[in-house]
């Protein structure tokens, strides 16, 4: 069904889709390669929201070079949209360009698309083939796919720890457990997220900015939405994480004097007085178009998120050092009665990053 040539061009389309990693949100990251006679005519990838999608971007680039697209093959990492949103349908752009064949990695899980894009192309006489390198395409848009299916974001918890699972000394000192390369790598994961979440305890202890720094991107850097859980209403208006705007979830208590560009949402947990309803916050973030939520917080926030079944992925950086039994734990979790009841994750990837090890785990 697919040739080695098809795979070569689809891999290039996937590389292009990755160029939209940090700016496409809430849209999916898509790449498109236009080919005739085994020669690339033009390429494109998803631009910022409201700007051209990958297919339209590639077609625009082809026309800028005076290229005729009649009978060309379009390699696309995701089904083209078939509805008017902030931009016109990509199906009509492909049909209007005279493309003769479309090879797509996967169907769009968005209910507004979900096969209708392919159907429209076939109605127009275009040869459509689907399923080439689908798993690779899925990984690129894992958050978008989950949000389309469940309404919830893909939740990734990032933690840096010693090899004995400690994130800082008992006195709070934690800078720095891991090395420079691991911290730079962490910023790249932060950059791809739609939002970055921390807790008021971390803000009080470290006063972090929670911004992306030191990451180069194809388009001007987009800073993720900064989100803070503050169930006690103790955030300082001068906290760095609030500067430039943020979203704060709280329970019964609301911090006073917060900047005007900080949105406060009260979501008390009816089952746990004084606490925030964690599931409700995830639902709210989903309605805001958050595909990937990157959590950098203390054990007392990440533990309950894991226990509630709301965490999809753990991004763990382990440094080759020991901090001892009195140091801070990674996750605050109740111990199971037996090993069979332990919360389990699948080992997805292990990589060396500088002098440290990065472990990526997925929830079962």
The 8 nearest C-alpha neighbors of each residue, nearest first, counted from 0:
[[1, 2, 128, 131, 129, 5, 130, 3],
 [2, 0, 5, 3, 131, 6, 4, 128],
 [3, 1, 5, 4, 6, 0, 7, 131],
 [2, 4, 6, 5, 7, 1, 8, 9],
 [5, 3, 7, 2, 6, 8, 37, 1],
 [4, 6, 2, 3, 8, 7, 1, 9],
 [5, 7, 9, 3, 4, 8, 10, 2],
 [8, 6, 4, 10, 5, 9, 3, 11],
 [7, 9, 11, 10, 5, 6, 12, 4],
 [10, 8, 12, 6, 11, 7, 74, 5],
 [11, 9, 13, 7, 12, 8, 6, 14],
 [10, 12, 14, 8, 9, 13, 15, 7],
 [13, 11, 30, 9, 15, 31, 10, 14],
 [14, 12, 16, 10, 15, 11, 30, 9],
 [15, 13, 11, 17, 12, 16, 10, 18],
 [14, 16, 30, 12, 18, 17, 13, 44],
 [17, 15, 30, 29, 13, 28, 18, 14],
 [16, 18, 20, 14, 19, 15, 13, 28],
 [17, 19, 15, 16, 20, 217, 14, 44],
 [20, 18, 17, 28, 16, 23, 22, 21],
 [21, 19, 17, 18, 191, 22, 28, 23],
 [20, 22, 191, 19, 190, 23, 221, 192],
 [21, 23, 19, 24, 47, 221, 20, 46],
 [24, 22, 26, 47, 19, 28, 25, 46],
 [25, 23, 26, 22, 193, 27, 48, 290],
 [24, 26, 288, 23, 289, 290, 27, 48],
 [27, 25, 24, 23, 28, 48, 143, 45],
 [28, 26, 140, 143, 29, 23, 24, 25],
 [27, 29, 16, 19, 23, 45, 20, 140],
 [30, 28, 16, 45, 76, 44, 53, 27],
 [29, 31, 16, 44, 12, 15, 53, 76],
 [30, 32, 75, 12, 43, 74, 53, 54],
 [33, 31, 42, 74, 12, 73, 41, 34],
 [34, 32, 73, 41, 40, 72, 39, 42],
 [35, 33, 39, 72, 40, 38, 71, 37],
 [34, 36, 71, 37, 38, 72, 39, 40],
 [35, 37, 38, 34, 71, 39, 72, 40],
 [38, 36, 35, 34, 39, 4, 8, 72],
 [37, 39, 35, 34, 36, 40, 33, 41],
 [40, 38, 34, 41, 33, 35, 37, 32],
 [39, 41, 34, 33, 38, 61, 35, 66],
 [42, 40, 61, 33, 57, 39, 60, 32],
 [43, 41, 32, 57, 31, 33, 60, 44],
 [44, 42, 57, 56, 53, 31, 30, 54],
 [43, 45, 53, 30, 16, 15, 29, 31],
 [46, 44, 53, 52, 29, 19, 28, 23],
 [45, 47, 50, 51, 52, 23, 44, 48],
 [46, 48, 23, 50, 22, 49, 45, 51],
 [49, 47, 50, 23, 46, 26, 24, 25],
 [48, 50, 85, 86, 47, 51, 46, 84],
 [49, 51, 47, 48, 46, 52, 86, 85],
 [52, 50, 56, 55, 46, 53, 45, 86],
 [51, 53, 45, 55, 54, 56, 46, 44],
 [52, 54, 44, 45, 43, 56, 30, 31],
 [55, 53, 57, 56, 31, 52, 58, 89],
 [54, 56, 58, 57, 52, 51, 53, 59],
 [55, 57, 43, 53, 59, 51, 54, 58],
 [58, 56, 43, 42, 60, 54, 59, 55],
 [59, 57, 61, 55, 60, 56, 54, 62],
 [60, 58, 56, 62, 57, 61, 55, 63],
 [59, 61, 57, 63, 58, 62, 41, 56],
 [62, 60, 58, 41, 66, 64, 63, 59],
 [61, 63, 65, 64, 59, 66, 60, 58],
 [62, 64, 60, 61, 65, 59, 66, 58],
 [65, 63, 62, 61, 66, 60, 41, 59],
 [66, 64, 62, 63, 61, 67, 60, 68],
 [65, 67, 61, 62, 64, 68, 40, 63],
 [66, 68, 69, 65, 62, 61, 96, 71],
 [69, 67, 71, 96, 97, 98, 70, 66],
 [70, 68, 97, 98, 71, 67, 96, 99],
 [69, 71, 99, 98, 97, 68, 72, 100],
 [70, 72, 35, 98, 68, 99, 69, 34],
 [73, 71, 100, 34, 101, 33, 99, 98],
 [74, 72, 33, 101, 32, 75, 102, 100],
 [75, 73, 102, 32, 31, 9, 103, 101],
 [74, 76, 31, 103, 77, 30, 73, 102],
 [75, 77, 104, 103, 29, 30, 136, 13],
 [78, 76, 105, 75, 104, 103, 107, 106],
 [77, 79, 106, 107, 105, 103, 116, 80],
 [80, 78, 89, 116, 90, 77, 81, 117],
 [79, 81, 89, 88, 116, 112, 82, 90],
 [82, 80, 88, 116, 90, 112, 89, 79],
 [83, 81, 88, 80, 84, 87, 111, 112],
 [82, 84, 87, 88, 86, 85, 81, 80],
 [85, 83, 86, 82, 87, 88, 49, 80],
 [84, 86, 49, 83, 87, 48, 50, 51],
 [85, 87, 84, 83, 49, 88, 51, 50],
 [88, 86, 83, 89, 84, 82, 85, 91],
 [89, 87, 81, 82, 90, 80, 83, 91],
 [88, 90, 92, 91, 80, 79, 54, 93],
 [91, 89, 93, 88, 92, 81, 79, 116],
 [90, 92, 94, 89, 93, 88, 95, 81],
 [91, 93, 89, 95, 90, 94, 96, 55],
 [94, 92, 96, 90, 91, 95, 98, 89],
 [95, 93, 91, 97, 96, 92, 98, 90],
 [96, 94, 92, 97, 93, 91, 98, 90],
 [95, 97, 93, 94, 98, 68, 92, 69],
 [96, 98, 69, 94, 95, 68, 70, 99],
 [97, 99, 71, 70, 69, 96, 93, 100],
 [100, 98, 70, 125, 71, 72, 97, 126],
 [101, 99, 72, 126, 125, 98, 127, 73],
 [102, 100, 73, 127, 72, 74, 126, 103],
 [101, 103, 128, 74, 129, 127, 73, 75],
 [104, 102, 75, 129, 76, 105, 77, 74],
 [103, 105, 131, 130, 76, 133, 132, 129],
 [106, 104, 77, 130, 133, 103, 129, 78],
 [105, 107, 78, 77, 113, 114, 108, 104],
 [106, 108, 113, 78, 109, 77, 112, 105],
 [109, 107, 113, 147, 110, 144, 106, 148],
 [108, 110, 111, 112, 107, 147, 113, 144],
 [111, 109, 113, 112, 108, 147, 107, 148],
 [112, 110, 109, 113, 82, 81, 115, 80],
 [111, 113, 110, 115, 109, 80, 114, 116],
 [114, 112, 107, 110, 108, 109, 115, 106],
 [115, 113, 117, 116, 112, 106, 118, 107],
 [114, 116, 118, 112, 117, 113, 119, 81],
 [117, 115, 81, 119, 118, 114, 79, 80],
 [116, 118, 120, 114, 115, 119, 121, 78],
 [117, 119, 115, 121, 116, 120, 122, 114],
 [120, 118, 122, 116, 117, 121, 115, 123],
 [119, 121, 123, 117, 122, 125, 118, 116],
 [120, 122, 125, 124, 118, 123, 119, 117],
 [123, 121, 119, 124, 120, 118, 125, 117],
 [122, 124, 120, 121, 125, 119, 94, 118],
 [125, 123, 121, 122, 126, 120, 99, 119],
 [124, 126, 121, 99, 100, 120, 123, 127],
 [125, 127, 100, 101, 121, 99, 124, 128],
 [128, 126, 101, 100, 102, 125, 121, 129],
 [127, 129, 102, 103, 101, 126, 130, 0],
 [130, 128, 103, 104, 105, 102, 131, 127],
 [129, 131, 104, 105, 133, 132, 103, 128],
 [130, 132, 104, 133, 129, 103, 6, 1],
 [133, 131, 135, 134, 104, 130, 136, 9],
 [132, 134, 104, 136, 130, 131, 105, 135],
 [135, 133, 137, 136, 132, 138, 104, 131],
 [134, 136, 138, 137, 133, 132, 139, 13],
 [135, 137, 133, 139, 134, 138, 76, 104],
 [136, 138, 134, 140, 135, 139, 141, 133],
 [139, 137, 141, 135, 140, 136, 134, 142],
 [138, 140, 136, 137, 141, 135, 28, 17],
 [141, 139, 143, 137, 138, 142, 27, 144],
 [140, 142, 138, 144, 143, 137, 139, 145],
 [143, 141, 290, 153, 291, 145, 144, 140],
 [142, 144, 290, 146, 140, 145, 141, 27],
 [143, 145, 141, 147, 142, 146, 140, 108],
 [144, 146, 148, 142, 147, 143, 149, 141],
 [147, 145, 150, 151, 143, 152, 149, 148],
 [146, 148, 144, 109, 145, 150, 149, 108],
 [149, 147, 145, 146, 150, 144, 108, 109],
 [150, 148, 146, 151, 145, 147, 152, 144],
 [149, 151, 146, 285, 147, 148, 282, 152],
 [152, 150, 285, 146, 149, 282, 281, 145],
 [153, 151, 290, 146, 291, 285, 289, 142],
 [152, 154, 142, 291, 292, 290, 311, 145],
 [155, 153, 292, 310, 311, 152, 291, 293],
 [154, 156, 312, 293, 313, 294, 311, 292],
 [157, 155, 294, 313, 314, 293, 295, 312],
 [156, 158, 314, 295, 315, 294, 313, 155],
 [157, 159, 315, 316, 314, 160, 156, 295],
 [160, 158, 316, 315, 317, 166, 177, 176],
 [161, 159, 166, 165, 317, 164, 316, 318],
 [160, 162, 318, 165, 164, 163, 320, 317],
 [161, 163, 164, 317, 319, 318, 320, 321],
 [164, 162, 161, 321, 165, 322, 323, 160],
 [163, 165, 161, 160, 162, 329, 328, 166],
 [164, 166, 328, 160, 161, 327, 167, 326],
 [167, 165, 160, 327, 329, 328, 159, 161],
 [168, 166, 173, 327, 172, 326, 165, 171],
 [167, 169, 326, 172, 171, 170, 327, 173],
 [168, 170, 326, 171, 327, 325, 167, 172],
 [169, 171, 168, 172, 167, 326, 327, 173],
 [172, 170, 168, 169, 167, 173, 204, 327],
 [171, 173, 168, 167, 170, 174, 169, 175],
 [172, 174, 167, 175, 176, 171, 168, 166],
 [175, 173, 176, 172, 167, 177, 171, 166],
 [174, 176, 173, 177, 178, 172, 167, 179],
 [175, 177, 174, 173, 160, 318, 161, 159],
 [178, 176, 318, 175, 181, 159, 355, 179],
 [179, 177, 181, 180, 182, 354, 176, 175],
 [178, 180, 182, 181, 183, 177, 353, 184],
 [181, 179, 183, 182, 353, 178, 184, 352],
 [182, 180, 184, 183, 178, 179, 352, 185],
 [181, 183, 185, 179, 184, 180, 178, 186],
 [184, 182, 180, 186, 185, 181, 179, 187],
 [183, 185, 181, 187, 182, 186, 180, 188],
 [186, 184, 182, 188, 183, 187, 181, 189],
 [185, 187, 189, 183, 184, 188, 211, 190],
 [186, 188, 190, 184, 189, 185, 214, 191],
 [189, 187, 185, 186, 190, 191, 184, 192],
 [188, 190, 186, 187, 192, 191, 185, 293],
 [191, 189, 187, 188, 192, 211, 21, 186],
 [192, 190, 21, 188, 189, 20, 187, 193],
 [193, 191, 291, 194, 189, 190, 292, 293],
 [192, 194, 223, 291, 289, 292, 290, 24],
 [193, 195, 224, 223, 292, 192, 225, 293],
 [196, 194, 293, 225, 294, 292, 226, 224],
 [197, 195, 226, 294, 227, 293, 295, 225],
 [196, 198, 296, 227, 295, 294, 226, 228],
 [199, 197, 228, 227, 200, 201, 296, 229],
 [198, 200, 202, 229, 201, 203, 228, 234],
 [201, 199, 203, 198, 202, 204, 297, 229],
 [200, 202, 204, 203, 199, 198, 205, 296],
 [203, 201, 206, 199, 200, 205, 204, 207],
 [202, 204, 200, 201, 206, 205, 199, 234],
 [203, 205, 201, 202, 200, 206, 171, 199],
 [204, 206, 202, 207, 201, 203, 200, 171],
 [205, 207, 202, 203, 239, 238, 204, 208],
 [208, 206, 205, 209, 202, 240, 239, 201],
 [207, 209, 240, 239, 210, 206, 241, 242],
 [210, 208, 207, 240, 211, 225, 195, 197],
 [209, 211, 208, 212, 222, 223, 225, 240],
 [212, 210, 190, 186, 222, 189, 209, 213],
 [213, 211, 214, 210, 186, 183, 190, 187],
 [212, 214, 215, 211, 183, 186, 187, 184],
 [213, 215, 212, 187, 216, 186, 211, 190],
 [216, 214, 213, 217, 220, 219, 218, 212],
 [215, 217, 218, 220, 219, 214, 21, 18],
 [218, 216, 18, 219, 215, 19, 220, 21],
 [217, 219, 216, 220, 22, 19, 46, 221],
 [220, 218, 216, 221, 217, 22, 215, 21],
 [221, 219, 216, 218, 222, 22, 215, 21],
 [222, 220, 22, 223, 219, 21, 190, 218],
 [221, 223, 211, 220, 210, 224, 190, 193],
 [224, 222, 194, 193, 225, 195, 192, 221],
 [223, 225, 194, 195, 193, 226, 245, 222],
 [226, 224, 245, 195, 194, 196, 223, 246],
 [225, 227, 196, 246, 247, 245, 195, 224],
 [228, 226, 247, 197, 198, 196, 229, 248],
 [229, 227, 198, 248, 247, 199, 249, 230],
 [228, 230, 249, 199, 232, 231, 248, 227],
 [229, 231, 249, 250, 232, 274, 275, 228],
 [232, 230, 233, 229, 252, 249, 250, 253],
 [233, 231, 254, 253, 252, 229, 230, 234],
 [232, 234, 231, 254, 235, 229, 199, 253],
 [235, 233, 254, 232, 199, 236, 229, 238],
 [234, 236, 237, 238, 233, 257, 254, 203],
 [237, 235, 257, 238, 256, 258, 234, 241],
 [238, 236, 235, 239, 241, 242, 257, 234],
 [237, 239, 235, 240, 236, 241, 206, 242],
 [238, 240, 208, 242, 241, 206, 207, 237],
 [239, 241, 208, 238, 242, 209, 207, 225],
 [242, 240, 245, 239, 244, 238, 243, 261],
 [241, 243, 239, 244, 240, 238, 245, 237],
 [244, 242, 241, 245, 260, 240, 261, 239],
 [245, 243, 260, 261, 241, 242, 246, 225],
 [244, 246, 261, 225, 241, 226, 262, 247],
 [245, 247, 226, 262, 261, 263, 225, 227],
 [248, 246, 263, 227, 226, 228, 262, 264],
 [249, 247, 264, 228, 265, 263, 229, 227],
 [248, 250, 230, 265, 229, 275, 228, 266],
 [251, 249, 267, 230, 275, 265, 266, 252],
 [250, 252, 273, 267, 249, 253, 265, 230],
 [251, 253, 232, 231, 250, 249, 230, 254],
 [254, 252, 232, 255, 249, 251, 231, 250],
 [255, 253, 232, 233, 234, 252, 257, 256],
 [256, 254, 257, 253, 236, 232, 234, 235],
 [255, 257, 236, 258, 254, 235, 259, 237],
 [256, 258, 236, 255, 259, 261, 254, 235],
 [259, 257, 260, 261, 236, 256, 241, 244],
 [258, 260, 261, 257, 262, 244, 256, 245],
 [259, 261, 244, 258, 262, 245, 243, 257],
 [262, 260, 245, 244, 259, 258, 246, 263],
 [263, 261, 246, 247, 245, 260, 264, 259],
 [262, 264, 247, 248, 246, 261, 265, 249],
 [265, 263, 248, 247, 249, 266, 262, 246],
 [266, 264, 249, 250, 248, 267, 263, 251],
 [265, 267, 250, 276, 275, 249, 264, 268],
 [268, 266, 250, 275, 276, 274, 269, 265],
 [267, 269, 276, 275, 271, 270, 274, 272],
 [270, 268, 271, 272, 267, 276, 274, 273],
 [269, 271, 268, 272, 276, 274, 267, 273],
 [272, 270, 268, 269, 274, 273, 275, 267],
 [273, 271, 274, 269, 268, 270, 267, 250],
 [272, 274, 250, 251, 271, 230, 267, 275],
 [273, 275, 272, 268, 271, 250, 230, 267],
 [276, 274, 267, 250, 268, 266, 277, 230],
 [277, 275, 268, 279, 267, 278, 266, 280],
 [276, 278, 280, 279, 275, 281, 304, 268],
 [277, 279, 281, 280, 276, 282, 309, 307],
 [280, 278, 282, 276, 281, 277, 283, 266],
 [279, 281, 283, 277, 282, 278, 284, 276],
 [282, 280, 284, 278, 283, 279, 151, 285],
 [281, 283, 279, 285, 280, 284, 151, 278],
 [282, 284, 280, 286, 285, 281, 279, 287],
 [285, 283, 287, 281, 286, 282, 289, 280],
 [284, 286, 151, 282, 289, 287, 288, 150],
 [285, 287, 283, 288, 284, 282, 150, 289],
 [288, 286, 284, 285, 289, 283, 25, 282],
 [289, 287, 25, 285, 286, 290, 284, 24],
 [288, 290, 285, 193, 284, 287, 152, 291],
 [289, 291, 142, 152, 143, 146, 153, 288],
 [292, 290, 153, 192, 142, 193, 152, 289],
 [291, 293, 154, 194, 192, 195, 153, 155],
 [292, 294, 195, 155, 192, 156, 196, 194],
 [295, 293, 156, 196, 195, 155, 157, 197],
 [296, 294, 197, 157, 196, 156, 293, 158],
 [295, 297, 197, 198, 201, 294, 300, 301],
 [296, 298, 299, 300, 201, 301, 198, 295],
 [297, 299, 330, 331, 301, 329, 300, 302],
 [300, 298, 331, 297, 302, 301, 330, 303],
 [301, 299, 298, 302, 303, 297, 296, 304],
 [300, 302, 304, 298, 303, 299, 330, 305],
 [301, 303, 331, 330, 305, 332, 304, 300],
 [304, 302, 306, 305, 301, 300, 307, 299],
 [305, 303, 301, 307, 302, 309, 306, 310],
 [304, 306, 302, 308, 310, 303, 307, 309],
 [305, 307, 303, 308, 304, 302, 332, 309],
 [308, 306, 304, 305, 309, 303, 278, 277],
 [309, 307, 305, 306, 310, 304, 311, 362],
 [308, 310, 304, 307, 305, 311, 154, 278],
 [311, 309, 154, 305, 308, 312, 304, 155],
 [312, 310, 362, 154, 361, 155, 153, 309],
 [311, 313, 361, 155, 360, 310, 362, 156],
 [314, 312, 156, 360, 155, 359, 315, 157],
 [315, 313, 157, 359, 156, 358, 158, 312],
 [314, 316, 158, 358, 357, 157, 159, 313],
 [317, 315, 357, 159, 356, 160, 158, 358],
 [316, 318, 160, 356, 161, 162, 355, 159],
 [317, 319, 161, 355, 177, 320, 162, 160],
 [320, 318, 162, 161, 355, 317, 321, 354],
 [319, 321, 161, 318, 162, 322, 163, 176],
 [320, 322, 161, 163, 323, 162, 319, 165],
 [323, 321, 326, 165, 161, 320, 168, 163],
 [324, 322, 325, 326, 321, 163, 165, 168],
 [323, 325, 326, 322, 327, 165, 163, 328],
 [326, 324, 323, 169, 327, 168, 322, 328],
 [325, 327, 168, 169, 324, 167, 323, 165],
 [328, 326, 167, 165, 166, 168, 169, 325],
 [327, 329, 165, 330, 166, 164, 298, 326],
 [330, 328, 298, 166, 165, 164, 327, 331],
 [331, 329, 298, 302, 328, 332, 301, 299],
 [330, 332, 302, 298, 299, 329, 328, 333],
 [333, 331, 302, 330, 334, 303, 306, 299],
 [332, 334, 335, 331, 306, 302, 336, 303],
 [333, 335, 332, 336, 341, 337, 340, 338],
 [336, 334, 337, 340, 341, 333, 338, 339],
 [335, 337, 334, 340, 338, 341, 339, 333],
 [338, 336, 335, 339, 340, 341, 334, 342],
 [339, 337, 340, 341, 335, 336, 342, 334],
 [338, 340, 337, 341, 335, 336, 342, 343],
 [341, 339, 338, 337, 335, 342, 336, 343],
 [340, 342, 338, 339, 335, 343, 337, 334],
 [343, 341, 340, 344, 306, 305, 335, 339],
 [344, 342, 341, 363, 362, 345, 340, 361],
 [343, 345, 362, 361, 363, 360, 346, 342],
 [346, 344, 361, 360, 347, 362, 363, 343],
 [345, 347, 360, 348, 359, 344, 361, 358],
 [348, 346, 360, 359, 345, 361, 349, 358],
 [349, 347, 359, 358, 346, 350, 360, 357],
 [348, 350, 358, 357, 359, 351, 356, 347],
 [351, 349, 357, 356, 352, 348, 358, 359],
 [350, 352, 356, 355, 357, 353, 349, 354],
 [353, 351, 355, 356, 181, 354, 180, 350],
 [352, 354, 180, 355, 351, 181, 178, 356],
 [353, 355, 352, 178, 356, 351, 318, 319],
 [356, 354, 318, 352, 353, 317, 351, 177],
 [355, 357, 351, 317, 316, 352, 350, 358],
 [358, 356, 316, 350, 315, 349, 351, 352],
 [357, 359, 349, 315, 348, 314, 316, 356],
 [360, 358, 314, 348, 347, 313, 349, 315],
 [359, 361, 346, 313, 347, 345, 312, 344],
 [362, 360, 312, 345, 344, 311, 347, 363],
 [361, 363, 344, 311, 312, 345, 360, 343],
 [362, 344, 345, 343, 361, 311, 342, 360]]
